[in-house]
């Protein structure tokens, strides 16, 4: 069974638009670096529901081939390097993981 991994990042006031795009590029590169990823999308929040944003401006969605791939993603060196690069930019993070039923 495949698994979905959703992350919303609340970036701090120090972040620049250029740095936001660098973070998106780093996230997109993870698909080539980490095995078990079926699909990965990332981008800057452009919702028109601005009263619902609560400061979360960067989104990530990763589909994994199975739960083992999801579990291996967290400690993977490429993921850990990305997480370490976020330290000065991120105020808060929300993570949601769930299985995707077969269709």
N, C-alpha and C positions, 0 to 999 in steps of 0.2 A: 504494500500500500504506500502511495506517495504521501509526502508531508509538505505542508505549506508553512513558511516562516515569514512573518510580517514584523517589520520594525519601523517605528516612527521616532525620529530624532528631533529633539528640541535643541536648536543651536543657540549659542549665546550671542550677545550683541557685538562681540569682537569679530565675528565671521564676516567676510567680504563675499560679494557675488562670485568672484574668481575662485576663492577657496571653496565655496559651495560646489561649484562645478568640478573642482579637483576631487572632492569627496565622492561625487557621483561617479566620476571616471574610475576612482579606486574601487568603488563597489562593483561596478560593471566588470572590472578586470578579474574579480574573484571567480567568475564562472569558468574562466580558462585555467585558474590556478588550483581549484579545489574539486576533487572528484565527487561524483554523486549528485551534482547540480543538474537538474533537467532544464530549468529556466530561471533567469534572474533579471529583474527589472528594478531600476532605481531612478529617482528624480526629485526635483524640487516641487513642493506642494503648490498647486495653482488653483485650489478649490475656490469657488466663489462663495462658499459658506464660511465666510471669514469669522463669524461668531463661534464657529466650532473648531477652529484651528488650535486654540490653547497654546500657541507658540511652537507647535510641531511643524517644521518646515521641510524636512527631508524624509522621504519614504523609501523603503526597501521591501521587495517581495522575492522570496527564493522558493522554488519548488524543488524538493529533493526526491530522489528515486525511492527512498525508503527511510525508516526511522534511524537505521544505522548511519546513513549518510548525514542526516541531520545532527546526530550525536557527534560525529567525527568533525563536523564543520566548526563548532565552537573552539576546540583546542588546536585546530589547524594553524600552522605558522602564518599563513597569508592572512587569515582572519584575525589572529592575535596582533599582527603588525598593523592592520587597519584600526582595530580597537585602540591600540596604543596611540595612534596618530590623532585620535579624536579627543584625547584628554583636555586640551586647551579650548576646544570648540563646543563641546556638548554640555548642556545643562541637565537634560533628562532624556530617558529612552523608555519606550514601551515596546514589549515583545509579545507576540502571540504566535504559538505553534499549534497546528492541528492536522489530523489525518484527512486526506482527501479520499472520499469513498470512490470505489470503482464505478465507472459509468457503463 
